[in-house]
Structure formats: structure tokens, C-alpha cells
Amino acid sequence: MNLTSELRLQHACNLKRRWFLRDCGVGLGAIALQSLMAGERTADAAPGGLPGLPHHPPRAKRVVYLFHAGAPSQIELFDPKPQLARHDGQLPPPELLKDYRSAFIKPNSALLGPRYSFAPHGKHGIELSELLPHTARVVDELCIVRSMHTEAVNHAPAQIMMNTGSQQFGRPSFGSWTLYGLGSECHDLPGYVVLTSARGTSGGASNYGSGFLPTPFGGVPLRGTGDPVLYLSNPKGLDREAQRASLDTLRRLNELSLEEVGDPAIAARIENYESAYRLQAAAPELVDLSQEPQAMLDLYGIKDPAESNYARNCLLARRLLQRGVRFVQLFHEAWDQHNNLSKKLKQNCLDTEQASAALVQDLKQQGLLDDTLVIWGGEFGRTPMVQGEGAGDGRDHHNRSYSIWLAGGGIKAGYVHGETDELGFNVARDPVHVHDLNATLLHLLGIDHERLTYRFQGRDYRLTDVHGSIVKGILT
């Protein structure tokens, strides 16, 4: 059989397949379009969510994830280590270094005591760094987890692990799983929005992508300057009525193609066009902070409402949640202090700490904190050992123990979970793995992490892979 004959045979098979899908009543294209456009709105499913979810009554309805990429030093912020200060300049005990894997430093580097002091705060006397005065004012709303750990030792794999449950590229993010399972309560804005400041992230879009889930469940980045989304504004000469007419024509053409070939990607394309059209009207109002009173701008530390920075993103996060967005994630990568730790850490806190605390306070004032999960943390921690020659002032990557904090949505407030050893090297009590954290967060959203799965390439995947246990100690 020559090449021309093979092509004709293949074309004939494709036509027969299309006729079968069209004429036998299967209607895969119509099903795909109805699923995306109508969101499978059933009695037991949220708009766009899966039937049967949530699996149990949720404590939280929405999430704001403050991801501080680069790995903040828990030793200077959340995990006081007076013994480490006493052993400053000494070599760590040899037994601690067995099988230890660091990113850059030699395992026998000297110990480095905390660069900043700690003091007790709040009703429960939780110790916090002097770098966190605003956090101290909301500490009674927080649960500080001092016993996080992960396998990854470098930024990109660890960030992707924290956000997707795997060090490998191509897995859906926590936000994508949430949107896939629960859908969105917002019609005019994406259900999963991403805001960035500083340098973005080492893991890039893999931190918020949909992976093998359908593309509408991926995070949508909003820009800090100009149009919130590229090409949001119409070109000169094209008004909204003309745009609507052209989109209607394009949609009819796409629907004809969808009915012919039954490709769900065409349905996703139709929905993307419609989402973009709705976003054109909703996004400009969203980012217009002139509607906010001066007292609110002052609370977040916003001096110029038009300036793109972390503080503005925190206020935008609250505005997004108010408008029904299910999942908002902020990325701020500036915490990789291999040197000049004291100066850079102080500056990072000045750039971000007031706004992080203000978001918790603001959500509570707006009546949103009780059913909103707030997460603050990075991909791992920093070593108790010094990095840098001579009078070194830096810390290397450390995956064996690090700290995060949580608030709202069924999280136990004014509480510290877990602890590390006296040098801050290993978890000493109540370890929390990344999979345990994600299992717990899904549980608070009403999702059984073992039952939220997606079949891809012959196996069922989930956010927690084949691991993860709910951390009951941090729940109310």
C-alpha cells in the first residue's frame, strides 16, 4: 500500500469515527461543552465541581496561600533556639550529620546562632521573632507548625513538591485539585487566581498549573501593572458589541467542529474565550483600589495603590475572595539567604510581614476568616549551620525541619504544633510531611484526599500521591 492509499484509509477511518460519535447519539462534544459551560450544576455539586463533593461538611470554603518562595529561615522567625545560640561557632554533633544531604555547604560547617531575638506574644505566650511585630498582634489567630519536613533539597523540586505533592513536573497543583473538586462560586473571574511579587518562583508555572487536569482548572496569573491580563483591553476601533458579535460567530464555528470530532479541548477553548470576555469587565474593577478607604490601605502598608508589590497583592487577595474566587495564591520569592542573612531577612520582613498580618485581620473584620484557609510558608527551611567563609552570615537549604503558619477555616488558633531538637536540625515531635499538610487542608475543604482522584495514563492520581494523614492536632 502506497502512502496516498494509507492517508486515504486513515481519513476514511476518522470520518467513520466522527459519524459514529455524531449519529449514534453519544454526543461527546456536546457533553464536554455542557460540562464546561454549565459546570454540571446538580443539586449536590458546586458550580463546576464534581457530583458528590464535598465528601463531608467543610470547615473552609476558600483558600489564600501566601507562598514565600526561597525558604524563609525558621530559626530567625518562628522556631526559637536558645541552645543553638549557646553553641554558636561550634561544630554540630557527628551523629546529627549521618546521611545528611545539604545543597551547598559542607556538613561539618559550624553552627550559627539565631541572628534575632524572640519574645512571647498573645494569650498563649507564643514566641516570635522581633522581626514579626505585626504577626505578633494576630498570633492568637494563628497555628504555627514547627515540624514540617520534605524530601526535596533544592528550590524548584521543593516548590513543586509543596504545591503539587510531587517533585516531578506535570502534576496538578493544590489549587487546581481544589477547583476541580469544588468548582468556583465566581462567574466573572477565574476560580483560581495567581499574584506574584519579587522574583516569582524557581518552579515557575508548574507551581500553579493544572498538570494533567483540564486546562480550565489551572491558576490564572494577574499582572501587577497595565492590564491585569495581557490584551485585556480591546484594540482601537473594536467596541464591546462588535467583540461580542465576533465571539458568537467564532463560538458557532467551534461548536460545529466540536460536534464533528468530539474533542473536549475544543470545548475548553470555547470556555476560555467566554471567560476572557467576562474577565474584561470584571478585572478592571477588581484592581481599582481607589474604592478602598485610606485606613485599609494603611493597614496593609500600601503607600501607592498603583504600585505592584506584595502588600497590594494581599489586599487584592481579599477582594478576590469577596467576589467568590475559590483559590488565591501569592508567590513572593526573596528568601534565599545563603549570605547577608541578617540584612536581607530584615528587609524581606519589612516588605511582607505587615501585609500578611493585615490580611488575617482584614478577613476577620470582613467575617471571612472562619471559612477561609490562610497558609503562609515556603518550600523548606534553612540550616542551623553557617554558610559563607570567614564571618559568614548565611544559611543553606534545610529540608529536615521548617515552619509555616495557618489560620482560619477550622484551624486551631493560638497554637504551636510540633517541635524540633535543641539545635533546630531534626523534628523532635509531631512531624508533618507535605502530604500530611495537603491531606489536612483538603479535609478542611470537605474533601477526602484519598477519594479525590483523576485517572491519567492508566492509573489514578491524587494530590497526596499514595501518602498523607490528616493532622488532627491542628484542627478545632
C-alpha positions in Angstrom: 0.0 0.0 0.0 1.5 3.3 -1.0 1.5 6.5 1.1 -1.5 8.0 -0.7 -3.6 4.9 -0.1 -2.6 4.9 3.6 -3.7 8.5 4.0 -7.0 7.9 2.3 -7.7 4.9 4.6 -6.8 6.9 7.7 -9.0 9.7 6.6 -11.9 7.3 6.0 -11.4 5.8 9.5 -11.5 9.2 11.0 -14.7 10.1 9.1 -16.4 6.9 10.3 -15.4 7.6 13.9 -16.8 11.1 13.6 -20.1 9.8 12.0 -20.3 7.3 14.8 -19.9 9.8 17.5 -22.4 12.2 15.8 -25.1 9.7 14.7 -25.2 7.1 17.4 -26.2 9.7 20.0 -23.1 9.6 22.1 -22.6 13.3 21.7 -19.2 13.5 23.4 -18.6 17.0 22.1 -21.9 18.2 23.4 -21.3 16.5 26.8 -17.9 18.2 27.1 -19.3 21.6 26.2 -22.2 21.3 28.6 -19.8 20.2 31.4 -17.6 23.2 30.9 -20.2 25.8 30.1 -22.8 24.8 32.6 -20.4 23.4 35.2 -22.5 20.3 35.7 -24.8 22.2 38.1 -26.5 19.5 40.0 -28.1 19.5 43.4 -25.1 18.1 45.1 -22.3 19.8 43.2 -21.0 23.3 43.4 -20.8 25.3 40.1 -18.1 23.5 38.1 -17.5 21.0 40.9 -17.8 17.2 40.9 -21.1 15.5 41.8 -20.9 14.2 45.4 -18.4 16.8 46.6 -17.8 17.9 49.2 -17.4 14.5 50.8 -18.3 15.8 54.2 -19.3 19.2 55.7 -16.4 21.6 55.0 -14.9 24.0 57.6 -13.5 26.2 54.8 -14.9 27.3 51.5 -11.9 29.1 50.0 -8.1 29.3 50.3 -5.5 32.1 50.2 -2.0 30.7 50.0 0.9 33.1 50.8 3.8 31.2 49.3 7.2 32.7 50.3 9.5 31.0 47.9 13.2 30.8 48.5 12.7 29.3 52.0 12.4 31.7 55.0 14.7 31.0 57.9 12.6 29.4 60.6 15.4 29.9 63.1 15.2 33.7 62.8 11.4 33.8 62.5 9.3 31.1 64.2 11.4 28.5 65.9 13.4 29.9 68.9 16.6 28.0 69.6 18.5 29.3 72.7 20.8 26.2 72.7 21.8 27.0 69.2 22.8 30.5 70.3 24.9 28.9 73.1 26.7 26.6 70.6 27.3 29.4 68.0 30.6 28.7 66.2 30.9 25.1 67.3 30.7 22.1 65.1 27.5 20.1 65.1 27.5 16.7 66.8 28.6 14.0 64.3 25.5 11.9 64.9 23.3 14.7 63.6 25.2 14.6 60.3 24.7 10.9 59.5 23.1 10.6 56.0 22.6 14.3 55.9 22.3 15.9 52.4 22.8 19.6 52.0 22.6 21.7 48.9 25.9 23.6 49.0 27.6 23.7 52.4 29.9 21.1 53.9 28.1 19.1 56.6 30.9 20.0 59.1 30.2 23.7 58.8 30.0 25.5 62.2 26.6 26.2 63.9 25.2 29.7 63.6 23.1 31.0 66.4 19.8 33.0 65.7 20.5 36.5 64.4 17.4 37.9 66.1 15.8 37.6 69.5 12.4 36.1 70.4 9.7 37.1 72.8 6.3 35.6 73.9 3.2 37.1 72.5 -0.6 36.7 72.7 -2.8 34.9 75.3 -0.7 31.7 75.0 2.7 33.3 75.1 3.8 32.0 71.6 7.4 33.0 70.9 8.0 35.0 67.8 11.0 36.9 66.3 11.5 40.6 66.9 11.2 40.8 63.1 7.5 40.0 63.3 5.8 42.8 65.3 2.6 42.8 63.1 2.4 39.0 63.2 2.6 39.2 67.0 -0.6 41.2 67.0 -2.6 38.4 65.2 -0.7 35.5 66.8 -3.8 34.4 68.7 -5.4 33.7 65.3 -2.5 31.5 64.1 -1.4 27.9 64.2 2.3 27.7 63.9 3.6 24.4 62.6 7.3 24.0 63.6 7.7 20.4 62.4 7.3 20.5 58.7 9.6 18.3 56.6 10.1 17.3 53.0 12.4 15.2 50.7 13.4 17.9 48.3 16.6 19.9 48.9 16.6 22.4 46.0 14.1 25.2 45.2 12.3 24.1 42.1 11.7 20.5 43.1 10.7 21.5 46.6 8.3 24.3 45.5 6.7 21.9 43.0 6.5 19.3 45.8 4.9 21.7 48.2 2.3 22.8 45.6 1.6 19.6 43.7 2.7 16.7 46.1 5.4 15.6 43.7 8.9 16.8 42.7 8.1 15.9 39.1 6.8 18.4 36.6 3.3 17.9 35.2 1.2 17.2 38.3 -1.8 19.4 39.1 -1.4 22.0 41.9 -3.3 22.1 45.1 -5.3 25.0 43.8 -6.2 23.0 40.6 -7.3 20.0 42.6 -9.5 22.2 44.8 -11.1 23.9 41.8 -11.6 20.6 40.0 -13.3 19.1 43.0 -15.3 22.0 44.3 -15.7 24.3 41.4 -15.9 28.1 41.7 -18.6 30.4 43.1 -17.4 33.2 40.8 -18.8 33.6 37.2 -16.8 36.7 36.0 -13.3 35.9 37.4 -11.2 32.7 37.3 -11.8 30.3 40.1 -8.0 30.1 40.8 -6.0 33.3 40.6 -2.2 33.8 41.0 -0.5 37.0 42.1 3.3 37.4 42.0 5.8 39.8 43.5 9.6 39.9 43.9 11.2 37.3 41.6 8.3 34.9 41.0 9.3 31.3 41.7 12.0 28.8 40.7 9.3 26.2 39.9 7.5 28.6 37.6 4.1 27.8 36.3 4.3 24.2 37.5 3.5 25.5 40.9 0.0 26.6 39.9 -0.6 24.7 36.7 -3.4 22.1 36.1 -1.0 19.4 35.0 -3.0 16.5 33.5 -6.3 18.0 34.7 -8.3 20.0 32.1 -6.8 23.4 31.5 -9.7 25.5 32.9 -8.6 24.3 36.4 -5.1 25.9 36.2 -4.2 29.1 38.0 -4.6 32.3 36.1 -1.8 34.9 36.8 -2.9 38.5 37.1 -0.3 41.1 36.1 0.8 43.8 38.6 0.9 46.7 36.0 -1.1 47.6 33.0 -4.0 45.3 32.1 -4.4 42.6 34.7 -4.3 40.1 31.8 -2.4 40.7 28.6 -4.6 42.0 25.8 -7.5 42.5 28.1 -8.4 45.8 26.5 -9.9 45.8 23.1 -7.8 47.4 20.2 -8.9 50.8 18.9 -11.9 50.6 16.8 -13.4 47.5 18.3 -16.2 48.1 20.8 -17.7 45.6 23.1 -20.7 44.9 20.9 -18.5 44.2 17.9 -16.4 41.9 20.0 -19.5 40.0 21.2 -20.7 39.5 17.7 -17.3 38.1 16.6 -17.1 35.8 19.6 -20.6 34.5 18.9 -19.6 33.7 15.3 -16.4 32.0 16.5 -18.3 30.0 19.0 -20.7 28.7 16.4 -17.8 27.6 14.3 -16.1 25.9 17.2 -19.3 24.1 18.2 -19.6 22.7 14.7 -16.1 21.4 15.0 -16.8 20.1 18.4 -19.8 18.1 17.3 -17.8 16.7 14.3 -14.7 15.5 16.2 -15.8 15.3 19.8 -12.6 16.8 21.1 -13.0 18.2 24.7 -10.1 20.6 24.0 -12.4 22.5 21.7 -14.9 22.8 24.5 -12.2 24.2 26.7 -11.3 26.7 24.0 -14.9 27.9 23.8 -15.0 28.4 27.6 -11.6 30.2 27.6 -13.0 32.7 25.1 -16.1 33.3 27.2 -14.1 33.5 30.4 -11.8 36.1 28.9 -14.8 38.1 27.7 -16.3 38.2 31.3 -12.9 39.0 32.7 -12.6 42.1 30.6 -15.5 43.6 32.5 -14.6 42.3 36.0 -10.9 42.7 36.2 -10.5 46.5 36.0 -13.0 47.0 38.8 -11.1 44.3 40.9 -7.7 46.0 40.7 -9.1 49.6 41.3 -8.0 50.1 44.9 -9.4 53.7 44.9 -12.6 52.1 46.3 -10.7 51.1 49.5 -10.6 53.6 52.4 -7.3 55.1 53.4 -7.5 53.3 56.7 -7.5 50.0 54.8 -4.5 50.9 52.7 -2.7 52.0 55.8 -3.5 48.6 57.5 -1.7 46.8 54.7 1.1 49.3 54.4 0.2 50.4 50.9 1.6 53.8 50.1 0.9 53.9 46.4 -2.2 51.9 45.3 -1.0 51.6 41.8 2.4 50.2 42.7 2.7 46.4 42.2 4.1 44.7 45.3 3.3 42.1 48.0 1.1 44.4 50.1 -1.1 45.3 47.2 -1.4 41.6 46.3 -2.6 40.8 49.8 -5.4 43.4 49.6 -6.3 42.1 46.1 -6.5 38.6 47.6 -9.2 39.7 50.0 -11.1 41.4 47.2 -10.9 38.3 45.0 -12.2 36.1 47.9 -15.0 38.5 48.4 -16.0 38.1 44.8 -16.3 34.3 45.1 -12.8 33.2 43.8 -12.2 29.8 45.3 -8.4 29.8 45.5 -5.9 32.8 45.5 -2.2 32.2 45.6 0.5 34.7 46.2 4.1 34.0 45.2 7.0 36.0 46.6 10.5 34.6 46.1 13.0 36.6 48.0 14.0 34.4 50.9 17.1 32.5 49.7 19.6 33.9 52.1 22.8 32.0 51.5 24.6 35.1 52.6 23.9 38.5 54.2 21.1 36.8 56.2 20.6 39.4 58.8 20.2 42.4 56.4 18.1 40.6 53.7 15.8 38.8 56.2 15.0 42.1 57.9 14.2 43.7 54.5 12.0 40.8 53.5 10.0 41.1 56.7 9.6 44.9 56.1 8.3 44.1 52.6 5.8 41.4 53.5 5.1 41.0 57.2 2.7 43.8 57.8 0.5 42.9 54.8 0.4 39.2 55.8 -0.8 40.0 59.2 -3.2 42.7 57.8 -4.8 40.1 55.6 -5.7 37.9 58.6 -7.0 40.9 60.5 -9.0 42.1 57.5 -10.5 38.7 56.7 -11.7 38.5 60.3 -13.2 42.0 60.2 -15.0 41.1 57.0 -16.4 37.9 58.5 -14.4 35.7 56.1 -11.8 34.2 58.3 -13.9 31.5 59.8 -14.4 29.8 56.4 -11.2 30.8 54.7 -8.0 28.9 54.9 -4.9 31.1 55.1 -1.5 29.4 54.6 1.9 31.1 55.0 5.1 29.2 54.2 7.9 28.3 51.8 9.3 25.1 50.3 11.7 24.2 53.1 13.8 25.8 55.9 17.4 26.9 56.5 20.3 25.1 58.1 21.4 25.6 61.7 24.9 25.7 60.2 26.5 28.7 58.7 27.2 29.3 55.0 29.9 31.7 54.0 33.6 32.0 54.6 35.1 33.9 57.5 32.5 35.8 59.3 29.7 34.1 57.3 26.2 35.3 57.7 24.1 32.9 55.6 22.2 29.6 55.8 21.9 26.7 53.3 18.7 24.8 52.3 17.3 22.5 55.0 14.5 20.0 54.3 14.5 18.1 57.6 12.6 20.8 59.6 10.9 24.1 58.9 8.0 26.2 60.0 4.7 27.5 58.4 1.7 29.1 59.9 -2.0 28.6 59.2 -5.2 30.5 60.1 -9.0 30.3 59.8 -11.2 27.6 58.3 -11.2 25.1 61.2 -7.5 25.6 62.2 -6.8 25.6 65.9 -5.9 29.2 66.8 -3.2 30.4 69.2 -1.4 27.1 69.0 2.0 25.7 68.2 2.2 22.3 66.7 5.4 20.1 66.8 8.9 21.0 67.8 12.4 20.5 66.6 15.5 19.4 68.6 17.5 21.9 70.6 19.6 22.8 67.6 16.7 23.0 65.1 18.2 20.2 63.0 15.5 17.5 63.1 11.9 17.2 64.0 11.6 16.0 67.6 7.8 15.8 68.0 4.7 15.6 65.8 6.3 15.6 62.3 4.1 17.0 59.5 5.1 15.9 56.0 4.0 17.9 52.9 1.4 15.1 52.1 0.1 15.3 55.7 -0.4 19.1 55.3 -2.2 18.7 52.0 -4.4 15.9 53.3 -5.4 18.1 56.2 -6.1 21.2 54.1 -8.3 19.1 51.7 -10.1 17.7 54.7 -11.0 21.2 55.9 -12.4 21.9 52.5 -14.7 18.9 52.8 -12.6 16.6 50.6 -11.3 13.1 51.4 -7.8 13.3 49.9 -7.9 9.5 49.1 -11.1 9.9 47.1 -10.3 13.0 45.0 -8.6 11.2 42.1 -8.1 11.6 38.4 -7.2 8.7 36.0 -4.2 9.5 33.8 -2.1 7.2 31.8 -3.6 4.1 33.3 -3.5 5.0 37.0 -5.4 7.1 39.5 -3.6 10.1 40.8 -4.3 12.3 43.8 -2.7 15.4 45.4 -1.2 13.3 48.2 0.0 10.5 45.8 -0.2 7.4 48.0 0.7 9.1 51.3 -0.7 11.5 53.8 -2.6 11.5 57.1 -4.8 14.2 58.5 -3.0 16.2 61.2 -5.8 16.1 63.8 -3.8 18.1 66.3 -4.2 21.4 64.4 -7.9 21.1 63.9 -10.6 22.7 66.1 
